[in-house]
Amino acid sequence: MKACKIITTGVILLALTGGISSCGKKTESQTGGFPKDFNRKSDTEKVGYVMKNATPDSVARFVIDATLGRANGITLDSLNVAAAYAYSHYNDSSLIVYSTSFDEYSSSLPLPDKMKIYVQAGKSVPQQLGYQLGLEYVSQIRENRKTVGRVREEIAEFRRACADDTITYTRFLKGFKTALQVDQGHDLSEEIYKAFSE
């Protein structure tokens, strides 16, 4: 049965969110890799369960995905409560892996989801949120080699997500343009600079 525990990070996360069934036979008390009525548990109970059955990087992804409602029906009410529980129950290398994975995964999210996570995690004061997202967006463009068309789509999606919050959206554009101007002449395509830095 030890072989059941030797599962890669990606596979264990899929198992926990219902992508595949776990090792052994599925019982009536199990639904989609989680215990029956799992969503009725508290946030700390949910995170505790996942911590016992997955690696720290998978736990970080679970916390974020469940907060965003992207964990196959499993949800968390409070990102801060869930994240604090993991931080307080990991130590040494596991804490480093969890923390690094949490930051990397949240930074890679689409702009609307990233904004939600940053707000709930208190990672940015409201007055700075738009600027921060704009400054960081240049790195996402670079890492994912986004085209001008794709960037336009994502900015439009972010504008819709901001809804009536025109201040955050305006600050995002300012932060984005500032980052482009500072970065110009480096490794982004000239098309990106021309399209968005003026």
Secondary structure, 3 states (H helix, E strand, C coil): CHHHHCCCHHHHHHHHCCCCCCCCCCCCCEECCEECCHHHCCHHHHHHHHHHHCCHHHHHHHHHHHHHCCECCECCCCHHHHHHHHHHHCCHHHHHHHHHHHHHHHHHCCHHHHHHHHHHHCCCCHHHHHHHHHHHHHHHHHHHCCCHHHHHHHHHHHHHHHCCCHHHHHHHHHHHHHHHHHHCCCCCCHHHHHHHCC
